[in-house]
Amino acid sequence: MCGCGDRHAPGEPTPYDVGQAELTTGRRTLLKAGGGLAFSTAALAAGAGAADAAPLARTRKRVYVLVFDGCTPEEISGGQAPHLADLMFGGKRFAKAQSMPIMETIPNHVMMMTGVRPDRSGVPANSVFDRKLGAVRDLDRSSDLRADTIIERLNRRGLRTGTVLSKEYLYGVFGTRATARWEPFPVLPITGHAPDEFTINAAMAMVEDVDPHLMFVNLGDIDRFGHADVTGPLGVKALRRLALAKTDLYVQRFVDLLKSRGTWKHSMLVVLADHSMDWSTTNRVVSLAGPLDEDPVLRGRVQIADNGGADLLYWTGPSAQKEDAVRRMVRIARAETGVLSVFDRRHKSLRLGPQAGEVVAFCRSGWRFSDPDPVTSNPIPGNHGHPATRPIPFFINGGHPRLQHYAASSLVAQTIDVAPTVGRFFGLTGAPKGGYDGRARI
């Protein structure tokens, strides 16, 4: 049994077997089209033609942004990841770092690379109700991301950029923006991600073959193991601990490569999570579909995009009834056990934009949403998206002399701070149109 949840004909290799075979034949196999790196010579040529490109393109500076998907701060500081802990305490760490609403993977990775909130990027959550399509879907299309990214800004200055993203929907939303891209492979069924073993090998191959000035890496095992960890509600987190220990070793291999190449002394390493993780038992499930459908005005006129710890509610009835419908949705959702808070999406603190619908509901710690069906829609114990999963690890290390070491900051660093931090390190002047919502942290 491969344990991947897929079905295979007798004797047929599994996706994991195929990936293992590629590793044993050497890293060059990872770079083939369709299973590894893709190159955009057009992007390189366009950047090289910029008037101010040449001085910046000659820089020896390198930035590596490593995202430990779904990691909690205490999983690093508590000794479960010794190599990451050494990097954290030996660099500049932000103990009050936060994910941003909705505390999900796609929007927070987008915030990292754009430095702007979802009302400007067009990406407020993993899952939304697409009014044109008439269905709930993931925001996994390149056209969903409407803001300029730090990737594109560096491309225009003649620098090489690379993305090594373990999840299919992340590969989709960032599209062809980077000059070098790794298509996740092998992608495991159900999880939709490539294991960290393959992801880190692809990242190392990209360093050696492309040497990008900026590399953006997502390592998805900690998150995916956490979602499925039935020991999570008990506090054991057995699967998480296994994933964290392995990923910790992979990161050490990556750093060792940078040091052996002499790249580390010119580099900045930004390490953070996109969100943390919360666990719930089967008796702590919230479903808003039933209560909303009991209201005569709302019945059949509300669509729900379930994001684990957050529900996005969309009014599909007549526009003349919208304000009344919003009040009804807020009132009904607030009355449900397990719901922490409910907001009119236009609340100024959220800044989610119209793609997030009309009402946003967050569940309490130890609970999860399961819509539209309370039993089958969201059976997994580990979830995020709600305020309990806001705290994240965030630290900066590297060998470049500009960086601080053995320093702790009391500032509240956020995922939107990554892009301005990268820009300042490279000496980019100005900011995207409208400015950054985040702040540089060096």
C-alpha positions in Angstrom: 0.0 0.0 0.0 1.4 3.4 -1.0 -0.8 5.2 1.5 -1.5 8.1 -0.9 -5.2 7.3 -1.2 -5.0 6.7 -5.0 -5.7 3.5 -6.9 -3.0 1.9 -9.0 -3.0 -1.0 -11.4 -1.0 -4.0 -10.3 2.7 -3.3 -10.8 2.1 0.3 -11.8 4.4 2.8 -10.0 2.8 5.3 -7.7 3.5 9.1 -8.1 5.8 8.8 -5.0 7.7 5.9 -6.7 8.2 7.9 -9.8 9.5 10.9 -7.8 11.9 8.6 -5.9 13.3 7.3 -9.1 13.9 10.8 -10.3 15.9 11.6 -7.2 18.1 8.6 -7.6 18.9 9.4 -11.2 20.3 12.8 -10.3 19.0 16.3 -9.9 19.0 17.1 -13.6 15.9 15.0 -14.0 14.1 17.4 -11.7 14.6 20.2 -14.3 12.7 18.6 -17.1 9.8 20.5 -18.6 6.5 19.5 -17.0 8.1 18.0 -14.0 10.6 20.6 -12.9 11.8 24.1 -13.9 10.3 26.2 -16.6 12.1 29.2 -17.9 10.7 32.4 -19.2 13.3 34.0 -21.5 10.8 36.7 -22.4 10.7 37.9 -18.8 14.5 38.0 -18.6 14.8 40.0 -21.9 12.2 42.5 -20.8 13.9 43.1 -17.5 17.3 43.5 -19.1 16.0 46.3 -21.3 15.1 48.5 -18.4 17.2 51.7 -18.0 18.1 51.1 -14.4 18.5 47.3 -14.7 22.2 46.8 -15.2 23.6 48.1 -11.9 21.1 46.1 -9.9 21.5 43.0 -12.1 25.1 42.8 -11.1 24.4 42.5 -7.4 25.7 39.6 -5.4 22.8 39.8 -3.0 20.4 36.8 -2.8 17.1 36.4 -0.9 15.5 33.1 0.0 11.9 33.2 1.4 11.1 29.9 3.0 7.5 29.4 4.1 6.7 26.5 6.5 3.1 26.1 5.7 0.9 25.9 8.8 3.7 26.0 11.3 3.1 27.3 14.8 5.7 29.5 16.7 6.0 27.0 19.6 6.9 24.2 17.2 10.2 26.0 16.4 10.9 27.6 19.8 9.9 24.5 21.7 12.8 22.4 20.5 11.0 20.3 17.9 13.1 21.8 15.1 16.6 22.4 16.3 18.1 23.6 13.0 15.3 26.1 12.6 15.6 27.2 16.2 19.3 27.9 15.7 18.5 30.0 12.7 15.7 31.8 14.6 17.6 32.6 17.8 20.7 33.4 15.8 18.9 35.9 13.6 16.3 38.6 14.1 13.1 37.2 15.3 9.6 38.6 15.7 7.8 37.0 18.6 4.5 38.7 17.8 4.3 37.9 14.1 0.9 37.4 12.6 -0.9 35.9 9.6 -3.5 38.1 8.1 -7.3 37.5 7.4 -8.3 35.2 6.0 -5.6 33.1 7.7 -5.3 30.7 4.8 -2.5 29.6 2.4 -3.2 31.3 -0.9 -4.1 34.8 0.4 -1.1 35.0 2.8 1.4 33.8 0.2 0.0 36.5 -2.1 0.3 39.1 0.6 4.0 38.0 1.1 4.9 38.7 -2.5 2.7 41.8 -3.1 2.9 43.5 0.3 -0.7 44.6 0.0 -4.0 43.5 1.5 -6.6 41.3 -0.3 -8.8 44.3 -1.2 -6.0 45.3 -3.5 -4.7 41.9 -4.6 -8.1 40.3 -5.3 -7.2 37.2 -3.3 -9.0 37.2 0.1 -9.2 33.4 0.8 -8.4 30.0 -0.5 -12.0 29.3 -1.4 -14.6 31.8 -2.8 -17.9 31.8 -4.5 -17.3 32.8 -8.1 -20.4 34.8 -9.1 -19.7 34.5 -12.8 -19.1 30.8 -12.6 -21.9 30.3 -10.2 -19.8 27.9 -8.0 -17.4 27.8 -5.1 -13.8 27.4 -6.3 -10.2 27.9 -5.2 -8.4 31.2 -6.2 -5.8 29.2 -8.1 -5.7 31.1 -11.4 -2.9 33.5 -12.3 -5.6 36.1 -13.3 -7.0 36.0 -9.8 -3.9 37.9 -8.6 -4.4 41.5 -9.7 -1.6 43.3 -7.8 2.1 43.8 -8.8 4.4 41.4 -7.0 8.0 41.8 -5.8 8.8 39.1 -8.2 7.8 41.2 -11.2 9.4 44.3 -9.8 12.8 42.5 -9.6 12.3 41.0 -13.1 11.9 44.5 -14.5 15.3 45.4 -12.9 17.0 42.5 -14.7 17.2 40.1 -11.7 16.4 36.4 -11.8 13.5 35.2 -9.7 12.4 31.7 -8.9 9.4 30.0 -7.3 9.5 26.5 -5.8 5.9 26.0 -4.5 4.8 22.6 -3.2 1.1 23.1 -3.7 -0.7 23.0 -7.0 -2.9 26.0 -6.3 0.1 28.2 -5.3 1.8 27.2 -8.6 -1.4 28.2 -10.3 -2.0 31.6 -8.7 1.6 32.8 -9.2 1.6 31.5 -12.8 4.5 32.5 -15.0 5.5 35.6 -12.9 8.9 34.2 -11.9 11.7 33.7 -14.5 12.2 30.2 -13.2 9.5 28.0 -11.9 9.2 24.5 -10.5 6.0 22.6 -11.2 5.3 20.5 -8.0 6.0 16.9 -8.7 5.1 14.2 -7.7 1.8 15.6 -6.4 0.1 13.3 -3.9 -3.6 12.6 -4.5 -6.0 14.3 -2.0 -3.4 16.6 -0.6 -2.6 18.3 -3.9 1.0 18.9 -2.9 4.5 17.6 -3.5 6.3 16.2 -0.4 9.0 18.4 1.1 11.7 15.9 0.1 11.1 16.7 -3.5 10.5 20.4 -3.0 13.7 21.0 -1.2 15.7 19.1 -3.8 14.1 21.2 -6.5 15.0 24.3 -4.5 18.6 23.2 -4.3 18.7 22.3 -8.0 17.4 25.8 -8.8 20.1 27.4 -6.7 22.8 25.5 -8.6 21.4 25.8 -12.1 19.6 29.1 -12.1 21.0 31.0 -9.0 18.0 33.3 -8.7 18.4 36.6 -6.9 15.0 35.9 -5.2 13.7 32.5 -4.5 10.2 31.9 -3.0 9.7 28.4 -1.5 6.7 26.8 0.1 7.2 23.6 2.1 3.8 22.0 2.6 4.3 18.8 4.6 3.8 20.4 8.1 0.4 21.8 7.0 -0.8 18.7 5.1 0.2 16.4 8.0 -1.4 18.7 10.4 -4.8 18.7 8.6 -4.9 14.9 8.8 -3.5 14.5 12.3 -6.2 12.9 14.4 -4.0 13.1 17.4 -4.0 16.9 17.1 -7.1 17.5 19.3 -5.4 15.4 22.0 -2.3 17.5 21.9 -0.1 14.7 20.7 0.3 15.8 17.1 2.3 12.7 16.2 2.1 13.3 12.4 3.1 16.9 12.8 6.1 16.1 14.8 7.3 13.6 12.2 6.8 16.1 9.4 8.5 18.9 11.3 11.6 16.8 12.2 12.1 15.8 8.5 11.5 19.3 7.2 13.9 20.7 9.8 16.7 18.5 8.3 15.8 19.5 4.8 16.3 23.2 5.7 19.7 22.5 7.2 20.7 20.8 3.9 19.5 23.9 2.0 21.5 26.3 4.2 24.6 24.0 4.0 24.4 24.3 0.2 24.3 28.1 0.4 27.3 28.1 2.7 29.3 25.6 0.6 28.7 27.7 -2.5 29.8 30.9 -0.8 26.4 32.4 -1.4 25.4 32.6 2.3 27.6 35.6 3.0 25.7 37.7 0.5 22.2 36.4 1.4 19.1 37.1 3.4 17.0 34.2 4.6 13.4 35.1 5.5 11.6 32.3 7.3 7.9 32.4 8.2 4.6 30.6 8.1 1.5 31.6 6.2 -0.7 30.7 9.2 -0.6 28.3 12.1 -3.0 25.4 12.9 -5.9 24.5 15.2 -7.5 21.2 15.9 -11.1 20.2 16.6 -13.0 17.1 17.5 -16.0 15.7 15.6 -18.5 17.2 18.1 -17.2 20.8 17.6 -18.3 21.5 14.1 -20.3 24.5 13.0 -22.6 24.5 9.9 -24.3 27.7 8.9 -26.1 26.3 5.9 -29.1 24.9 7.9 -29.7 27.9 10.1 -29.5 30.4 7.2 -31.9 28.3 5.1 -34.5 28.4 7.9 -34.8 32.2 7.3 -37.6 32.9 4.7 -35.6 35.8 3.2 -32.3 33.9 3.0 -33.6 30.5 1.9 -31.9 29.4 -1.3 -30.2 32.8 -1.7 -27.0 32.4 0.2 -23.8 30.7 -1.0 -21.1 29.7 1.5 -17.3 29.3 0.8 -16.0 27.2 3.6 -12.4 28.0 4.6 -12.0 25.7 7.6 -11.9 28.3 10.3 -13.8 30.9 8.3 -17.0 31.0 6.3 -17.6 33.5 3.6 -21.3 34.2 3.0 -22.6 35.5 -0.4 -26.0 37.0 -1.0 -27.4 35.9 -4.4 -30.8 37.4 -4.2 -32.1 40.8 -5.4 -29.8 43.7 -4.7 -32.7 45.7 -3.2 -32.8 43.2 -0.3 -29.0 43.0 0.2 -28.7 45.2 3.3 -31.5 43.4 5.1 -30.0 40.0 4.1 -26.6 41.0 5.5 -28.2 41.9 8.8 -30.0 38.6 8.9 -26.9 36.6 8.1 -24.8 38.4 10.8 -27.5 37.8 13.4 -28.1 34.2 12.6 -24.4 33.3 12.4 -23.6 35.0 15.7 -26.2 32.9 17.5 -24.5 29.6 16.5 -22.4 27.7 19.1 -18.8 27.6 18.2 -18.8 30.9 16.3 -16.3 33.5 17.6 -17.2 36.6 15.6 -19.2 37.7 12.6 -18.5 40.8 10.4 -20.1 42.6 7.6 -17.4 42.1 5.0 -17.1 45.9 4.5 -15.7 46.2 8.1 -12.7 48.4 7.7 -10.4 46.1 9.7 -10.9 43.2 7.2 -10.0 44.7 3.9 -11.0 41.6 2.0 -12.6 43.1 -1.0 -15.8 42.1 -2.8 -14.5 38.6 -3.8 -15.1 37.7 -0.1 -18.8 38.1 -0.3 -21.1 40.0 2.1 -20.4 38.4 5.6 -17.4 36.8 7.2 -17.7 34.4 10.1 -14.8 33.1 12.3 -15.1 30.1 14.5 -13.7 29.7 18.0 -10.5 27.9 18.9 -11.1 24.2 18.9 -13.9 24.4 16.4 -14.3 24.2 12.6 -16.8 25.1 9.9 -18.3 22.4 7.7 -20.5 23.8 5.0 -22.8 23.1 3.4 -22.9 19.6 5.0 -22.0 19.4 8.7 -20.7 15.8 8.3 -19.0 15.4 4.9 -18.0 18.9 3.8 -15.0 19.3 6.2 -14.1 16.1 8.1 -10.5 17.0 8.7 -9.4 17.7 12.3 -6.8 20.3 11.6 -7.9 23.7 10.2 -7.0 27.4 10.0 -8.5 30.6 8.8 -9.7 31.8 12.2 -8.0 34.1 14.7 -6.6 31.1 16.7 -4.3 30.5 13.8 -3.0 34.0 13.5 0.3 33.6 15.4 3.2 32.5 13.1 7.0 32.2 13.3 8.8 34.9 11.5 12.6 35.5 11.5 15.4 36.8 9.3 18.9 35.4 9.1 21.7 35.2 6.6 25.3 36.2 6.2 24.9 39.6 4.6 26.5 42.2 6.9 23.4 44.4 6.8 21.4 41.9 8.8 21.0 41.8 12.6 21.9 38.7 14.6 20.8 37.4 18.0 18.2 40.1 18.1 14.5 40.0 19.2 11.9 42.5 18.1 8.7 43.4 19.8 7.2 44.7 16.6 4.2 42.9 15.1 5.6 41.6 11.8 3.0 40.3 9.3 3.0 38.4 6.1 2.5 41.6 4.2 5.9 42.7 5.4 7.9 40.3 3.2 7.7 42.1 -0.1 8.8 45.5 1.3 11.6 43.8 3.3 12.9 42.1 0.1 12.6 45.4 -1.8 14.6 47.3 0.8 17.3 44.6 0.9 17.8 45.0 -2.9 17.7 48.7 -2.7 14.5 49.2 -4.8 13.3 52.7 -4.6 9.7 53.6 -4.4 6.8 51.1 -4.0 4.0 49.7 -6.1 1.2 52.0 -7.2 -0.7 52.9 -4.0 2.2 52.0 -1.8 2.8 49.0 0.4 0.4 48.0 3.2 3.3 46.2 4.9 6.6 47.5 6.3 10.2 46.6 5.7 11.6 44.7 8.7 15.4 45.4 8.1 
